[in-house]
Amino acid sequence: MPQKFKLILVIPCFNEAKRLQDELFISFLTVHPSIKICFVNDGSLDCTLLVLLSLRRQFPSQVKIVNQTINKGKANTVRNGILTCYKEEQFEQIAFLDADLSTSLDECYTLSKLQNHRRLLVFGSRKNVSTNHIIRKKYRFVIGRIIARLISSQLQLNIYDTQCGCKIMDRSIVLALFEEEFMSRWLFDVEIFHRFKNLYNPAQVALHFKEVTLNSWEDTEDSRVPFSYALKLWLDLFRIGRRYKNHTSQNSVHETILPT
């Protein structure tokens, strides 16, 4: 009988050979045998796949590799990893996390403990408060806050940070959030929230998700989001808002989720 995991972490990888911190993954998997990591190699041109194969040799039951021979972008890569795990693995929760571990493996695991049968989506927030350690380049922070306000207004939800790369969800909502392809290569997080919102009556939505301020998050030098995307981002956001504007909210999440 296949092993059932408490949590699966899906990590998209594109040319990550120099950034993947092997020792952190090794120590984390050693301490948490009920957690599996699914690395999705997004057509990397370096030796990322070799690094991943080495990790799998050390943890054959806890490391899964989905190898895409061509680059498909983060949205499709995360989606492919999550849907593959949904079809092939037994698990209670699934999350996606950036390969650079700007949000650490341990913090993602801590956030996963806050997800339950009622609170089906938990996600990190890079809100800077006196008790945490958040390092972001100033220009990214300023642009990020402008975008975040527009996204929050579009969603009509009180969310500080939709774009933090750490989100944990219950298995029961995987198909509702990921079965349909995403419109945007980089703003797919916004689409996830639109889809999640459409599972509930407006008054109920906030009861079923939780945004958690991270203890630590640090910008990396080698961002995978091209600077040129800033010009297209506004168009993507407009198209997303138009697409989901007329979606009808459902009375209950159980009416929209396929059985697992």
Sequence and secondary structure as in RCSB ss.txt:
>XXXX:A:sequence
MPQKFKLILVIPCFNEAKRLQDELFISFLTVHPSIKICFVNDGSLDCTLLVLLSLRRQFPSQVKIVNQTINKGKA
NTVRNGILTCYKEEQFEQIAFLDADLSTSLDECYTLSKLQNHRRLLVFGSRKNVSTNHIIRKKYRFVIGRIIARL
ISSQLQLNIYDTQCGCKIMDRSIVLALFEEEFMSRWLFDVEIFHRFKNLYNPAQVALHFKEVTLNSWEDTEDSRV
PFSYALKLWLDLFRIGRRYKNHTSQNSVHETILPT
>XXXX:A:secstr
   EEEEEEEEEESS TTT  HHHHHHHHHH TTEEEEEEEES SSSHHHHHHHHHHH TTTEEEEEESS   HH
HHHHHHHHHHHHH EEEEEEEE TT SS HHHHHHHHTT  SS  EEEEE    TTSEEE  HHHHHHHHHHHHH
HHHHHTS  S S  SEEEEEGGGHHHHHSS  S SS HHHHHHHHHHTTS TTTGGGGEEEEE SEEE  SS SS
 TTHHHHHHHHHHHHHHHHTT    S GGGTS   
